[in-house]
């Protein structure tokens, strides 16, 4: 990662909008191609049944991402750095290994998703599409390296706007059953497969690499603040998180509603390319192209952010700094292998999100512990109510993962 000079506290006249940005970068992780696969699969197979999963997961994401940003701002260190300082060598290496596995699963999903988009839009073979996505993402990371974090934030926010239009346009013309959609807010399952999909949707929404990254993004963007300026900065951070994840959550729900309205009961929609063909047939080629553009923007933006997160994890836990472009080149290899071997790309995406769901507690539990510790956070440590809400959210995540594991092994 590039070294970013820490800035002094922003002048009082600087408007709130100039403090926004880090959370929008982290929010890209919540609308990556893994989300597309999990949400389209859920909507096509079970209609509006799992809308509640996205609503609950997005609420959890708002809380967890705010805690991550607060940790970086108050301590001046990222979550991986704090863990690296507290863990002995053996546990630290094991923790890094699981975090790196999570980052690899993230990168796999994002490159495959971008390759699928190029195949949908232009008929590019999947291995070549994956290589193209990798090369373009290297160019995007070069912008961050040379232009700084603020330039990178604007670029990512632009791609997020494209993603929003790409996946939101179809909902406007798809004939959503809003009564059934509202009923889908009531939590329930229908068999083992819905639990598996729910875990995948959770992993795609509350993404562990975004938890690790956001503390670094907020710290690098705003620098070290004194106690006097911290309350204002934390208020701005709450707005940053709420606004960015409201956009991301709306996009996720739009994907599921689009699939439920247009793909429920339609044959051949068990893959992203099949879903795209069905959407184009049902809603017209213009919506199909818009969908493909949104998927491409999602893959390009999220793979860049995912590589950034992997570098932050490695730097914090191993105290090893690897140039972003070098890391991008190395982590591209597994995705290209999967695409070359002809593994079903959509199912690979869904399974990668399940792996991410299993990795969430490893990031979320230390985050809640650290942000609740007054020796770490001082007077900005989590209060009793916030601690209760945070532990409830983490407990729900762990419970869903245990249910998933049990159903997979003995169901």
C-alpha positions in Angstrom: 0.0 0.0 0.0 1.1 3.5 -0.6 2.1 5.7 2.3 -0.5 8.4 2.8 0.5 11.5 4.7 -1.7 12.1 7.7 -3.5 15.3 7.7 -4.3 17.8 10.4 -7.8 18.2 11.7 -10.1 19.7 9.0 -11.0 23.4 9.5 -14.4 24.1 11.0 -15.6 25.6 7.7 -15.1 22.4 5.9 -18.5 20.9 5.1 -19.6 17.4 6.1 -19.4 16.2 2.5 -15.7 16.7 2.5 -15.4 14.2 5.4 -17.4 11.5 3.5 -15.6 8.9 1.4 -13.9 6.0 3.3 -17.2 4.2 4.0 -18.1 4.4 0.3 -14.9 2.5 -0.6 -15.7 -0.1 2.1 -19.3 -0.3 0.8 -18.1 -1.6 -2.6 -17.5 -4.8 -0.8 -21.2 -5.0 -0.1 -22.2 -4.9 -3.8 -19.6 -7.2 -5.3 -20.3 -10.1 -7.8 -20.7 -12.5 -4.9 -23.8 -10.4 -3.8 -25.1 -10.7 -7.3 -24.8 -14.5 -7.3 -26.2 -15.0 -3.8 -29.1 -12.5 -4.2 -30.1 -13.6 -7.7 -30.1 -17.3 -6.6 -32.2 -16.5 -3.6 -34.7 -14.5 -5.5 -35.0 -16.9 -8.4 -35.3 -20.0 -6.3 -37.3 -18.8 -3.3 -38.9 -15.5 -4.4 -39.2 -12.9 -1.7 -38.6 -15.4 1.2 -35.1 -14.1 2.1 -35.6 -10.4 1.9 -35.3 -10.3 5.7 -31.7 -11.6 5.5 -30.6 -8.6 3.5 -32.4 -6.2 5.8 -30.9 -7.7 8.9 -27.4 -8.1 7.4 -27.4 -4.5 6.2 -28.3 -3.3 9.7 -25.4 -5.4 11.1 -23.1 -4.0 8.4 -23.8 -0.4 9.4 -23.0 -1.1 13.0 -19.8 -3.1 12.3 -18.4 -0.7 9.7 -18.9 2.2 12.0 -17.1 0.4 14.8 -14.2 -0.4 12.4 -13.9 3.2 11.3 -14.1 4.4 14.9 -11.3 2.1 16.0 -9.0 3.5 13.3 -9.8 7.1 14.1 -9.5 6.9 17.8 -6.4 4.7 18.1 -4.6 5.7 14.9 -4.1 2.0 14.1 -6.0 -0.4 11.9 -7.7 -3.6 13.2 -5.0 -5.8 11.7 -2.3 -3.7 13.3 -3.8 -3.8 16.7 -4.3 -7.6 16.5 -0.7 -8.0 15.2 0.5 -6.1 18.3 -1.4 -8.3 20.7 -1.0 -11.8 19.3 2.0 -14.0 19.8 3.8 -15.2 16.6 2.0 -18.6 16.3 -1.6 -17.3 16.8 -0.8 -14.2 14.7 0.3 -16.4 11.7 -2.8 -18.6 12.1 -5.0 -15.5 12.2 -3.3 -14.1 9.2 -3.8 -17.4 7.3 -7.6 -17.4 7.8 -7.8 -13.7 7.0 -5.8 -14.3 3.8 -8.1 -17.1 2.9 -11.0 -14.8 3.3 -9.3 -12.2 1.1 -8.6 -14.9 -1.5 -12.2 -15.9 -1.6 -13.2 -12.3 -2.0 -10.8 -11.8 -4.9 -12.0 -15.0 -6.5 -15.6 -13.8 -6.5 -14.8 -10.4 -7.8 -12.6 -11.5 -10.8 -15.1 -14.2 -11.8 -17.9 -11.7 -11.6 -16.1 -9.3 -13.8 -15.2 -12.0 -16.3 -18.9 -13.1 -16.4 -19.9 -9.5 -17.2 -17.4 -9.3 -20.1 -18.8 -12.6 -21.4 -22.4 -11.4 -21.1 -21.7 -8.0 -22.8 -19.1 -9.0 -25.4 -18.8 -12.8 -25.5 -15.2 -12.6 -24.2 -14.1 -16.1 -23.0 -14.0 -16.4 -19.2 -10.2 -16.9 -18.7 -9.5 -13.9 -21.0 -12.2 -11.9 -19.3 -10.6 -12.6 -15.9 -7.2 -11.5 -17.2 -8.7 -8.2 -18.6 -10.4 -7.6 -15.2 -7.1 -8.1 -13.5 -5.3 -5.7 -15.8 -7.9 -3.0 -15.4 -8.0 -3.4 -11.7 -4.2 -2.8 -11.7 -4.8 0.4 -13.5 -7.4 1.4 -10.9 -4.9 0.6 -8.1 -2.3 2.7 -9.8 -4.7 5.6 -9.4 -4.7 5.0 -5.7 -1.0 4.7 -5.5 -0.2 7.8 -7.5 -3.3 10.0 -7.0 -3.9 9.4 -3.3 -6.9 8.1 -1.3 -9.2 11.0 -2.1 -8.9 10.4 -5.9 -9.4 6.7 -5.4 -12.6 7.4 -3.3 -14.1 9.6 -6.0 -13.4 6.9 -8.6 -15.0 4.2 -6.5 -18.0 6.4 -5.7 -18.5 6.8 -9.5 -18.4 3.1 -10.0 -20.9 2.7 -7.1 -23.3 5.0 -9.0 -22.9 2.9 -12.1 -23.6 -0.3 -10.0 -26.7 1.3 -8.5 -28.2 2.2 -11.9 -27.2 -1.1 -13.4 -29.0 -3.2 -10.8 -31.7 -0.8 -9.9 -33.1 0.0 -13.4 -34.7 -3.5 -13.8 -36.7 -3.2 -10.6 -38.6 -0.2 -12.0 -40.1 -2.2 -14.9 -40.1 -5.8 -13.4 -43.5 -5.8 -11.7 -42.4 -6.5 -8.2 -45.1 -7.8 -5.9 -44.6 -5.3 -3.1 -47.0 -7.1 -0.7 -45.0 -10.3 -1.0 -41.8 -8.3 -0.7 -43.0 -6.8 2.6 -44.0 -10.3 3.8 -40.4 -11.3 3.1 -39.2 -9.1 5.9 -40.5 -11.6 8.4 -37.6 -14.0 9.3 -38.1 -17.6 8.3 -36.4 -20.5 6.5 -37.7 -23.3 4.2 -35.2 -26.1 4.4 -31.4 -26.6 4.4 -30.8 -24.8 1.1 -32.3 -21.6 2.3 -30.0 -21.6 5.3 -27.0 -22.1 3.0 -28.2 -19.2 0.8 -28.8 -17.0 3.9 -25.2 -17.7 5.1 -24.0 -16.8 1.6 -26.0 -13.6 1.5 -24.7 -12.7 5.0 -21.1 -13.4 3.9 -21.7 -11.2 0.8 -23.2 -8.4 2.9 -21.1 -8.3 6.1 -17.7 -8.9 4.5 -14.8 -9.6 6.8 -12.2 -7.9 4.5 -14.2 -4.7 4.6 -14.1 -4.8 8.4 -10.3 -5.1 8.4 -10.0 -2.4 5.7 -12.3 0.3 7.0 -10.2 1.0 10.1 -7.3 1.6 7.8 -9.2 3.7 5.3 -10.6 6.0 8.0 -7.3 6.4 9.8 -5.4 7.2 6.6 -8.0 9.6 5.3 -8.4 11.7 8.4 -5.1 11.2 10.3 -4.7 11.4 14.1 -7.2 13.7 15.7 -7.2 15.2 19.2 -10.0 14.5 21.6 -11.5 17.9 20.8 -12.1 17.2 17.2 -13.0 13.5 17.5 -16.8 13.9 18.3 -17.4 15.9 15.2 -15.4 13.4 13.1 -17.2 10.4 14.6 -20.6 12.1 13.7 -19.4 12.6 10.1 -18.2 9.0 10.1 -21.7 7.8 11.1 -23.2 9.8 8.2 -20.6 8.3 5.9 -21.4 4.7 7.0 -25.2 5.2 7.0 -25.3 6.9 3.6 -23.0 4.5 1.8 -24.5 1.3 3.2 -28.0 2.6 2.6 -27.0 2.7 -1.1 -25.4 -0.7 -0.9 -28.3 -2.2 0.9 -30.8 -0.8 -1.5 -28.9 -2.3 -4.4 -28.8 -5.7 -2.8 -32.5 -5.7 -2.1 -33.1 -4.5 -5.7 -31.2 -7.6 -7.0 -33.3 -10.0 -5.0 -36.6 -8.2 -5.9 -35.6 -8.2 -9.6 -34.9 -12.0 -9.5 -38.1 -12.7 -7.5 -40.2 -10.7 -9.9 -38.6 -11.8 -13.2 -36.9 -15.2 -12.6 -39.1 -17.1 -10.1 -40.0 -20.4 -11.8 -38.0 -19.6 -15.0 -35.8 -22.5 -16.1 -32.0 -21.9 -16.6 -31.7 -19.1 -14.0 -29.3 -21.0 -11.7 -26.4 -19.1 -13.2 -25.6 -15.4 -13.6 -25.5 -15.7 -17.4 -28.8 -17.7 -17.4 -30.3 -15.0 -15.2 -29.1 -12.3 -17.5 -30.6 -14.1 -20.5 -33.9 -14.4 -18.7 -33.9 -10.8 -17.6 -33.2 -9.7 -21.1 -36.0 -11.8 -22.5 -38.5 -10.7 -19.8 -37.6 -7.0 -19.6 -35.9 -6.2 -22.8 -32.3 -6.1 -24.1 -31.7 -2.6 -22.7 -32.3 -3.8 -19.2 -30.0 -6.8 -19.9 -27.2 -4.5 -21.1 -27.7 -2.3 -18.0 -27.5 -5.3 -15.8 -24.2 -6.4 -17.5 -22.7 -3.0 -17.1 -23.6 -3.0 -13.4 -22.0 -6.4 -13.0 -18.8 -5.2 -14.8 -18.5 -2.1 -12.6 -19.1 -4.3 -9.5 -16.3 -6.6 -10.5 -13.8 -3.9 -11.3 -14.5 -1.8 -8.2 -14.6 -4.6 -5.8 -11.5 -6.4 -6.9 -9.5 -3.2 -6.5 -10.9 -2.6 -3.0 -10.4 -6.3 -2.1 -6.7 -6.2 -3.1 -6.3 -3.0 -1.0 -7.8 -4.9 1.9 -5.5 -7.8 1.5 -2.5 -5.5 1.6 -3.8 -3.9 4.8 -4.2 -7.3 6.4 -0.8 -8.5 5.5 0.9 -5.2 6.6 -0.9 -5.2 10.0 -0.5 -8.9 10.9 2.8 -9.8 9.3 4.4 -6.3 9.2 5.1 -6.9 5.6 4.4 -4.2 3.0 3.7 -5.6 -0.5 3.2 -3.1 -3.3 -0.5 -3.2 -4.4 0.3 -3.9 -8.0 2.5 -6.9 -7.1 -0.2 -8.3 -4.8 -2.8 -7.8 -7.6 -0.7 -9.8 -10.0 -0.2 -12.7 -7.5 -3.8 -12.9 -6.3 -5.2 -12.9 -9.8 -3.8 -16.4 -10.4 -6.3 -18.5 -8.4 -9.3 -16.9 -10.2 -7.7 -17.5 -13.6 -7.1 -21.1 -12.7 -10.8 -21.6 -11.7 -11.9 -20.0 -14.9 -9.6 -22.0 -17.0 -10.6 -25.3 -15.4 -14.2 -24.6 -16.3 -15.6 -24.7 -12.7 -19.2 -23.4 -12.6 -18.6 -19.7 -12.0 -21.9 -18.9 -10.4 -21.7 -21.7 -7.8 -18.1 -20.8 -7.2 -19.3 -17.3 -6.3 -22.0 -18.6 -3.9 -19.6 -20.9 -2.1 -17.0 -18.1 -1.8 -19.6 -16.1 0.0 -20.3 -18.9 2.4 -16.6 -19.0 3.2 -16.7 -15.3 3.8 -19.6 -15.7 6.2 -17.6 -18.2 8.2 -14.7 -15.7 8.4 -16.9 -12.8 9.8 -16.6 -13.8 13.5 -12.8 -13.7 13.3 -13.0 -10.1 12.4 -16.1 -9.0 14.2 -15.4 -10.5 17.7 -12.0 -8.8 18.1 -13.5 -5.5 16.7 -16.2 -5.5 19.4 -13.7 -6.4 22.1 -11.2 -3.7 21.2 -13.8 -0.9 20.7 -15.3 -1.8 24.1 -12.0 -1.6 25.9 -11.4 1.7 27.6 -7.6 1.0 27.7 -7.7 1.1 23.9 -10.5 3.6 23.2 -10.5 5.8 26.2 -13.7 7.8 26.6 -14.8 6.8 23.1 -15.2 3.1 24.2 -18.5 1.5 23.4 -21.2 2.3 25.9 -23.3 -0.4 27.5 -26.2 -0.1 25.0 -23.9 -0.2 22.0 -22.0 -3.2 23.4 -25.2 -5.1 23.9 -26.3 -4.4 20.3 -22.9 -5.3 18.9 -22.7 -8.6 20.8 -26.2 -9.5 19.7 -25.3 -8.9 16.1 -22.1 -11.0 16.4 -24.0 -13.7 18.2 -26.6 -13.9 15.4 -23.8 -14.2 12.8 -22.1 -17.0 14.8 -25.4 -18.8 15.3 -26.1 -18.8 11.5 -22.6 -20.1 10.8 -23.0 -22.9 13.3 -26.4 -23.8 11.8 -24.8 -23.8 8.4 -22.0 -26.1 9.5 -24.4 -28.5 11.2 -26.7 -28.7 8.2 -23.8 -29.2 5.9 -22.3 -32.0 7.9 -25.4 -33.8 9.2 -28.4 -32.4 7.3 
